[in-house]
Amino acid sequence: MSSTKGKTLYFNEKSMDYVTFGKGNQPLVIIPGLGDGLQTVKGMAMPFSITYRILAERYKIYVFSRINELRQEYTTRDMATDVAEAMEILNITSAYVMGISQGGMIAQWLVADFPEKVQKLVLAVTTAKLSNLGRERISCWLNLIQTGTYQDLMIDIARHSYTTKSFGKFKYLYRIMGIFGNIKDKQRIDIQAVSCLKHDSLDFLEKINCSTLIVGAENDDVLGVDGSLGLHQHIKGSQLIILPGCGHALYEQNKDFQKRVLVFLES
């Protein structure tokens, strides 16, 4: 039986929330997206283990948040160094790594700067550099972070992350969640959003030589599907899957998404 745990790591005057679950021995590190700016993975062990239950059958999964002490100008590359340090402390010498959205930006730096730590790489709904669409979305969210309510921000994120059909359901849910009113830590989400705007790993992609799967979403209305196509073009030998009828939040197509990832990791 696997245990589901949420913990905090302390290292080099930094602290990082993480959760771990899953029945396998082989470690799979998951780096989540920008939602981490609104809430770390603390207290999320159970929901994550349900979300990733297909992968949790086979792997020992670690989901790492960004550190709690983010400072201005903190980059996606800095965040990758934090993940590498966390892996070191937990004696994860090398792992399968899956980065989702902003987590995929961080994963690109992890494999570029610490290649020995990554055995296989999955880059989901992410990009080496923001497109005009991505810039527009994240700039809009930055504006809402400064001026809007938590509800405004969540509804806008959901509107662009889910396909229309799913958004109807989520809108209701977010309306209820919106009672919480204010964004707890504006600085945290702000710093992470800015790091996405500045992310540019294009010149380093040629160096990636581990086995890589790129998963894009056909109807990605946050970063656009072109980011996935560009990654596939620049990472030699990479495999590309574009999931049809699917928005930026791949969880809608969760079963298919995880099954495809599983096939790649097992191959």
C-alpha positions in Angstrom: 0.0 0.0 0.0 1.4 3.4 -0.8 1.3 6.2 1.7 0.3 9.7 0.7 2.3 12.4 2.4 2.7 16.1 2.3 5.9 17.5 3.7 8.2 20.5 3.7 11.9 20.4 2.9 14.4 22.8 4.4 17.7 23.5 2.7 20.1 26.5 2.1 17.9 28.8 4.0 15.0 27.9 1.8 11.8 25.8 2.3 9.8 23.9 -0.2 6.5 22.1 0.1 6.2 18.8 -1.6 3.9 15.7 -1.7 4.7 12.1 -2.4 2.5 9.1 -3.2 2.4 6.1 -5.5 3.1 2.4 -5.4 6.2 2.0 -7.6 9.9 2.3 -6.8 11.0 4.3 -9.9 10.7 8.0 -9.0 8.6 10.3 -11.2 9.0 14.0 -10.4 6.1 16.3 -11.4 6.6 20.0 -11.6 3.2 21.8 -11.6 2.2 25.0 -13.4 1.5 28.5 -12.5 -1.3 27.5 -10.1 1.5 26.9 -7.7 1.6 30.6 -7.3 -1.8 30.7 -5.8 -1.4 27.6 -3.6 1.5 25.4 -2.9 1.0 21.6 -2.9 0.6 21.7 0.9 -2.5 19.7 1.8 -2.9 18.6 -1.8 -1.4 15.0 -1.5 -4.8 13.4 -1.6 -6.2 15.3 -4.6 -2.9 14.8 -6.5 -2.9 11.1 -5.8 -6.5 10.9 -7.2 -5.6 13.1 -10.2 -2.5 11.0 -11.1 -3.9 7.6 -10.0 -2.9 5.9 -13.3 0.7 7.0 -13.0 0.7 6.4 -9.2 0.0 2.7 -9.9 3.5 2.4 -11.4 5.7 5.1 -9.9 6.8 6.8 -6.7 5.6 10.3 -7.5 7.0 13.5 -6.1 5.3 16.8 -6.8 7.5 19.8 -5.8 6.2 23.4 -5.2 8.3 26.4 -5.8 10.2 27.5 -2.7 8.4 29.6 -0.1 10.9 32.4 -0.2 10.6 33.6 -3.8 12.2 36.9 -4.4 11.8 39.5 -7.2 13.6 38.5 -10.4 13.5 34.8 -9.5 13.7 32.9 -12.8 12.4 29.6 -14.1 16.1 28.6 -14.2 16.5 29.4 -10.5 13.4 27.3 -9.8 15.0 24.3 -11.7 18.1 24.6 -9.4 15.7 24.4 -6.4 14.2 21.2 -7.8 17.7 19.7 -8.3 18.6 20.5 -4.7 15.4 19.0 -3.4 16.0 15.8 -5.4 19.6 15.7 -4.0 18.3 15.9 -0.4 15.7 13.2 -1.0 18.4 11.0 -2.6 16.7 10.9 -5.9 19.8 10.5 -8.0 17.9 10.5 -11.3 14.2 10.3 -12.2 11.6 10.5 -14.8 10.5 14.2 -14.9 7.2 15.7 -16.1 6.7 19.4 -16.3 3.3 20.9 -16.9 2.9 24.4 -18.3 5.2 26.6 -16.3 6.5 23.4 -14.7 7.6 22.4 -18.3 9.6 25.6 -18.5 11.4 24.7 -15.3 11.9 21.1 -16.4 13.7 22.4 -19.6 16.2 24.1 -17.4 16.5 21.1 -15.1 17.5 18.9 -18.0 19.8 21.6 -19.5 21.7 22.3 -16.2 21.5 18.9 -14.4 21.2 16.3 -17.2 22.3 13.5 -15.0 19.1 14.0 -12.9 16.7 13.4 -15.7 16.2 9.9 -17.3 13.2 10.7 -19.4 11.4 13.9 -19.9 7.7 14.8 -20.4 6.9 18.4 -21.4 3.1 19.0 -21.3 1.3 22.1 -22.6 4.5 24.2 -22.4 6.9 26.3 -24.5 10.5 27.4 -24.8 9.4 31.0 -25.1 6.0 32.6 -24.8 4.0 33.3 -28.0 2.0 36.5 -28.4 -1.0 34.6 -27.1 0.9 33.5 -24.0 2.2 37.0 -23.3 -1.3 38.4 -23.6 -2.8 35.8 -21.2 -0.1 36.1 -18.5 0.0 39.9 -18.8 -3.7 40.0 -18.3 -3.4 37.7 -15.2 -0.6 39.9 -13.8 -3.0 42.8 -14.1 -5.8 40.9 -12.3 -3.3 39.9 -9.6 -2.7 43.5 -8.9 -6.2 44.9 -9.3 -8.7 42.1 -9.2 -10.1 39.6 -6.8 -9.2 36.0 -6.5 -12.5 35.1 -8.1 -11.8 37.4 -11.2 -8.4 35.7 -11.6 -9.6 32.2 -11.2 -12.5 32.6 -13.6 -10.2 34.1 -16.2 -7.6 31.3 -15.8 -10.4 28.7 -16.0 -12.1 30.4 -19.0 -8.9 30.0 -21.0 -7.7 26.7 -19.5 -10.8 24.6 -20.0 -12.8 23.9 -23.2 -16.2 25.6 -23.2 -18.0 22.5 -22.2 -16.0 22.0 -19.0 -15.8 25.7 -18.2 -19.6 25.7 -17.5 -19.1 23.3 -14.6 -16.0 25.0 -13.4 -17.5 28.5 -13.4 -20.0 27.4 -10.9 -17.3 25.9 -8.7 -15.1 29.0 -9.0 -18.0 31.2 -8.1 -18.3 29.3 -4.8 -14.5 29.4 -4.3 -14.6 33.1 -5.0 -16.0 33.7 -1.6 -12.4 33.6 -0.3 -12.1 37.1 -1.9 -8.4 38.1 -1.9 -5.3 36.5 -3.3 -3.4 35.3 -0.3 0.1 36.1 -1.5 0.2 38.5 -4.4 3.9 38.6 -4.6 4.2 34.8 -5.0 1.9 34.5 -8.0 3.3 37.8 -9.4 7.0 36.6 -9.4 6.0 33.3 -11.0 4.0 34.9 -13.7 6.9 37.3 -14.5 9.3 34.3 -14.7 7.1 32.9 -17.4 7.1 36.1 -19.4 11.0 36.1 -19.2 11.4 32.4 -19.9 13.6 31.7 -23.0 15.3 28.3 -23.3 15.5 28.2 -27.1 19.3 28.2 -27.3 19.6 25.3 -24.9 17.1 22.8 -26.4 19.6 21.4 -28.8 21.5 20.1 -25.7 18.7 17.9 -24.5 19.5 14.4 -25.4 17.4 12.3 -23.0 14.3 10.6 -24.3 11.6 13.3 -24.5 7.8 13.3 -25.0 6.1 16.6 -25.8 2.3 16.7 -25.2 0.3 19.6 -26.6 -3.4 20.4 -26.5 -5.2 21.2 -29.7 -7.3 23.9 -28.2 -4.7 25.4 -25.8 -6.0 28.9 -25.3 -3.3 29.9 -22.8 0.1 29.1 -24.5 -1.2 27.9 -27.8 -0.2 24.6 -29.5 2.7 26.1 -31.4 4.9 26.0 -28.3 4.7 22.2 -28.4 5.5 22.1 -32.1 8.5 24.3 -31.5 9.8 22.1 -28.7 9.5 19.1 -30.9 11.4 20.8 -33.7 14.3 21.7 -31.5 14.6 18.7 -29.2 16.2 16.0 -31.3 14.5 12.6 -31.3 11.6 13.9 -29.3 8.1 12.4 -29.7 5.1 14.7 -30.1 1.4 14.0 -29.2 -1.2 16.7 -29.7 -4.4 15.7 -27.8 -7.5 16.6 -29.8 -10.5 18.5 -28.3 -8.4 19.4 -25.3 -7.6 22.7 -23.6 -4.6 23.9 -21.6 -5.9 22.0 -18.5 -5.0 18.5 -19.7 -6.9 17.0 -16.7 -10.0 17.0 -18.8 -8.5 14.4 -21.0 -6.8 13.0 -18.0 -7.1 9.3 -18.7 -5.8 9.5 -22.2 -3.1 11.9 -21.2 -1.8 9.7 -18.4 -2.0 6.6 -20.5 0.0 8.1 -23.3 2.6 9.3 -20.7 2.7 5.8 -19.2 3.3 4.2 -22.6 6.2 6.6 -23.2 7.8 6.0 -19.8 7.4 2.2 -20.0 8.8 2.0 -23.6 
